[in-house]
Amino acid sequence: NIREQFKDYGKIKNLRTYKKEINELEVNYFECELEYNDLVYNYQGFTYNGKGGSIELQFGFQKECLVQCQKLINEFCSGIEIIK
């Protein structure tokens, strides 16, 4: 479904999907590159389906700021948890 979401925005490359654990939540994670107007953007995110509903988060950034953005994404994701 990731390819379908981005098809109107450019060419998807290096799509990778896998299971990942974020604070004891197993999510379906994805990472890919999107070529658009001679620039390369990195996208990553996840979907989570639980008893009360689902969530989908996507993060996009230019390839050149991968290290800085990855740090922010990791910090953001560290605050996600299920409220019991």
N, C-alpha and C positions, 0 to 999 in steps of 0.2 A: 504494500500500500504506500510505502515511502516514495517509490518511483512515480506513482500516480499523483501524489501531492505536489511534487516538484516539477512535473513534466512541462508545465507552461513557463517555468522560470529559467531553464537552462538544461545543460547536459549533466546527468548524475554520473559520478565516477567513484570507484572504490567503496561501494556500499557494503557495510558490514553490520550484521544484526546478531545479537547474542543476549543471553540471560545475564543479568547483573544484579547484585544485591546492594541496595541502598538502605542503610539503617534497618536491617532485617526485613525489608520488602524486596521480593523478587520482581524485577521489572524486565520488560522487553526493551532492550537498549539498541540504538542504532547510531552509526557514524557514517558520514559520506562527505564527498566533495561535490560542489556544484559549480560548473563553469558557466559564467554569465557575463556578457559584454567584455570578454577578454580578461576577466578577473576570476579568481578561484576563491570560493567561500567554503568554509567548513560548517557542516551542520551536524548536530548530535541531539539526542533526546531520548525519551522513553515513553512507554505507555504502561499503565498499571491498572489492572481490573480487580476490584475488590467486591466485598459483599454489598456495600452501599453505593457503588458506582465505579466510575473509571476516571482516570486523569491522563492527559497527554501533554508533555512539555517538549518544546523544541528550542534549541539554542543555535543561533547562526552568527558567524563572524568571519572577517577576512582572514585568509590563511596566514598572513604575516603576523597576526597577533595571537597565534595559537597558544603560546605558553601563558601569556597574561590572562586570556579568556578562560583557558582550562582551569586555572587557579580559582577564578570567580565562579565557574560552573560547579566545581567540586565544593566550594564553600556554600553555595546556594543549596546544593543537594544534601549537604550534611545536616541541614535543618528540616528536611522532610521526614515526617513520621506519621504513623497511624495514631489517631486519638482514640484511646480505648475507654 
